[in-house]
Structure formats: structure tokens, C-alpha cells
Amino acid sequence: MGVKAKIAPSMLSSDFANLASEAQRMLDCGADWLHMDIMDGHFVPNLTIGPPVIESLRKHTKAYLDCHLMVTDPFAYVEPLGKAGASGFTFHVEVCKDNWQELVEKVKSKGMRPGVSLKPGTPIEEVYPLVEAENPVEMVLVMTVEPGFGGQKFMPEMMDKVRALRKKYPTLDIEVDGGLGPSTIDAAAEAGANCIVAGSSVFGAPDPAQVISLMR
């Protein structure tokens, strides 16, 4: 398979008061990416971090900052996140059914890698046009919990979406997020996911490095 395993600890589960040292700790433990959950309190009920925090963290790390935008208006975030130093910009298909082409172009023009995410209730077919476009997204994030809060239970029925994607797109980066850890990694990997977001299972472990290497 032409895709590489990437483990992205979800910084939502970290100690936000010590974000820089938590980021470094994860990289020292073998993390490939750092997953940053950007929520606007509108698309999802929770309010987390935004461009100023990404900008502050960027001063302390060269890591790939994998930003997942659970926001109603992703367009408003392109310029500030590009300036802040975000690496990946994953928006939700549910909020840009008609204007995603323009969004993908803008994201790329700011030097970020575009991705698209979908909630558990959204059919996988909705992202196919974005992967097959002339100017495509470069990653699909399949939510394996309802977005908005950490610590939820993995939804194994979402693996059908991952299987369908992997069958159609053998070289696509397919990310899964929600309830991933040692007990659910087999199902995700077997279905074809290669980018694994893990929060509580990594940050709550006595030995995060061991959990990261087990998942990889």
C-alpha cells in the first residue's frame, strides 16, 4: 500500500496551559503530526482554540499541525490560519456543499494542505467529488464519534466508510478521529485508515510512546 501510517495525538486532550511542552512531549514519544481541534461554539457546541494559539505554538515547534476545523464558516479561517503557520486545513463537507472548490484553492494558495471531514451521519458519497476534483483535497477525515468533545466511544460502523474510500482511492490519506486507541486500532487499520488521531488513549496512558508505537 502506498500510504504511510501517521499518528496524530489530539492536543485537545493535552494540558492547554502547557501546550508547547505537551507538543514536544508527544513528538519525543514518536508522534508524526499534532492534531489541533478548532471549534467555533456554533458548528459544534464546544469552543476550543483558534489561530492565535496555533501562531503561539508554531513559535515552539516545527511539527506538522493538522488542523481540523469544526466551524460553520471555514472561509474566515483560511487567511488567519495560513499566517499562523497551520500545516493541514481540514474543513467539514456539511458546511460547504456548494463552494468547496473555491475553499480548496484558497487553502492551497496559503500553503496549507486541504482535507475534508464528515460527521457520522453524513454519507461517504458526499466527499467523492472533492477527492476526484481537478484541484482535490489531499485527505479525508472520517469522524468515528460526533465531533465536538473528546473521550467518546469509537463507532465501528464508520469503518464501512473507510473501506469504501480505501477501495476507491488506494493512495489517499484517510484519517480517523474519535475513540481511537489500542483496542480500536485494529479495526481502523484493517479498514484502510492510515492517519490516526488519538487523544485520551495517548495522553491518559502511563507510557504514551508505547501506545503510539503500538498503533503505528
C-alpha positions in Angstrom: 0.0 0.0 0.0 1.4 3.4 -1.0 0.3 5.2 2.2 2.3 5.7 5.4 1.0 5.3 8.9 0.8 8.7 10.7 -0.1 9.0 14.4 -1.5 12.4 15.4 -2.1 12.9 19.1 -5.1 15.1 19.6 -3.9 18.2 21.5 -7.5 18.7 22.8 -6.6 16.0 25.4 -3.4 17.8 26.4 -2.8 20.3 29.2 -3.6 23.5 27.3 -1.8 25.6 29.9 1.4 23.8 28.8 0.8 23.4 25.1 4.4 23.8 23.9 5.8 21.3 26.3 2.9 18.9 25.7 3.5 19.2 21.9 7.3 18.4 22.4 6.5 15.5 24.7 4.3 14.0 22.0 6.9 14.4 19.3 9.5 12.9 21.7 7.1 10.0 22.1 7.1 9.4 18.3 4.1 11.4 17.1 4.1 12.2 13.3 1.6 15.1 13.4 -0.1 17.1 16.1 -3.9 17.2 15.7 -5.4 20.6 16.5 -9.2 20.8 17.1 -10.5 24.2 16.1 -14.2 24.6 17.2 -16.3 27.7 17.0 -19.0 27.0 19.5 -21.5 27.1 16.6 -20.9 24.1 14.3 -20.2 22.1 17.5 -21.2 23.2 21.0 -17.7 23.4 22.3 -15.3 26.3 21.9 -11.6 25.4 21.8 -8.7 27.1 20.1 -8.2 29.4 17.1 -5.4 31.0 15.0 -3.7 32.9 17.9 -3.0 29.6 19.7 -1.7 28.0 16.5 0.5 31.0 16.0 1.9 30.8 19.5 2.5 27.0 19.3 4.2 27.4 15.9 6.9 29.5 17.6 7.8 26.5 19.6 7.7 23.6 17.1 8.4 22.7 13.5 5.8 19.9 13.7 3.0 19.3 11.2 0.0 21.0 12.7 -3.0 19.0 11.5 -5.9 21.5 11.9 -9.5 20.1 12.0 -12.0 22.9 11.6 -15.3 22.2 13.2 -16.6 25.6 12.2 -19.6 27.0 10.3 -17.5 29.4 8.2 -14.2 27.8 7.2 -13.5 30.6 4.7 -13.0 33.1 7.6 -10.1 30.9 9.0 -8.1 30.4 5.8 -6.1 33.6 5.9 -5.5 33.7 9.7 -4.5 30.0 9.9 -2.2 30.4 6.9 -0.5 33.3 8.6 -0.4 31.5 12.0 1.5 28.6 10.4 -1.1 25.8 10.2 0.1 22.8 8.1 -3.1 21.0 7.3 -6.6 22.6 6.9 -9.4 20.1 7.2 -12.9 21.5 6.8 -16.3 19.9 7.1 -18.2 18.9 3.9 -21.5 19.7 5.6 -20.8 23.5 5.7 -19.5 23.9 2.1 -21.6 21.8 -0.2 -21.5 24.5 -3.0 -18.3 26.4 -2.6 -15.7 23.8 -1.6 -13.7 24.3 -4.9 -13.0 27.9 -4.0 -12.1 26.9 -0.4 -9.6 24.2 -1.6 -8.0 26.8 -3.9 -7.7 29.3 -1.1 -6.3 26.8 1.4 -3.6 25.7 -1.1 -2.8 29.3 -2.0 -1.9 29.9 1.7 0.5 26.9 1.7 -1.7 24.6 3.6 -2.8 21.0 2.7 -6.6 20.8 2.2 -8.6 18.0 3.7 -12.3 17.3 4.1 -14.1 15.8 7.1 -17.6 14.3 7.5 -19.8 13.7 10.6 -21.0 10.1 11.4 -24.4 10.9 9.9 -23.1 12.2 6.5 -22.9 9.6 3.7 -19.4 9.0 2.4 -20.5 9.7 -1.2 -20.6 13.4 -0.4 -16.8 13.6 -0.3 -16.1 11.7 -3.6 -16.3 14.8 -5.8 -13.8 16.6 -3.6 -11.3 13.7 -3.9 -11.8 13.4 -7.7 -11.8 17.1 -8.5 -9.1 18.7 -10.7 -7.9 20.5 -7.6 -8.6 17.8 -5.0 -8.5 17.6 -1.2 -5.5 15.6 -0.1 -7.0 13.9 2.9 -10.4 12.6 4.1 -11.1 12.6 7.8 -13.8 10.1 8.8 -15.2 11.1 12.2 -15.7 8.0 14.3 -17.6 10.0 17.0 -19.9 13.0 16.8 -17.5 16.0 16.6 -17.3 18.4 19.5 -15.9 16.6 22.6 -13.1 14.3 23.4 -13.4 11.0 25.3 -16.2 9.5 23.3 -16.7 5.9 22.3 -15.5 4.7 18.8 -18.3 3.9 16.3 -17.2 0.7 14.5 -19.9 1.1 11.9 -18.0 4.1 10.5 -15.4 1.6 9.2 -17.6 0.9 6.2 -16.9 4.5 5.1 -13.2 4.0 5.4 -13.4 0.7 3.5 -15.3 2.3 0.7 -12.7 5.2 0.5 -9.7 2.9 0.5 -11.2 0.7 -2.2 -11.7 3.7 -4.5 -8.6 5.6 -3.6 -5.6 3.3 -2.8 -3.2 6.2 -2.2 -5.4 8.7 -0.4 -4.6 9.8 3.2 -7.6 8.6 5.2 -7.8 9.9 8.8 -10.0 8.6 11.6 -10.8 10.6 14.7 -12.7 9.6 17.8 -12.2 6.8 20.3 -9.0 5.5 18.7 -6.6 3.6 20.9 -5.1 0.2 21.4 -8.5 -1.5 21.5 -9.8 0.1 18.3 -6.7 0.5 16.1 -7.0 -3.0 14.5 -10.5 -2.2 13.2 -9.3 1.2 11.8 -6.1 -0.2 10.2 -7.9 -3.2 8.7 -10.5 -0.9 7.1 -7.7 1.1 5.5 -7.2 4.2 7.7 -3.6 5.4 7.8 -3.8 8.6 9.8 -4.8 8.0 13.3 -6.0 10.8 15.7 -5.8 9.7 19.3 -6.5 11.8 22.4 -7.4 10.2 25.7 -5.7 6.9 24.8 -2.4 8.6 24.3 -2.5 11.4 26.9 -4.1 9.2 29.5 -1.5 6.4 29.1 1.3 5.9 31.6 3.6 5.4 28.6 2.3 7.4 25.6 5.3 6.4 23.5 4.3 2.7 23.8 0.8 3.5 22.8 1.9 5.5 19.7 4.3 2.7 18.6 1.7 0.0 19.1 -0.8 2.0 17.0 1.8 2.7 14.3 
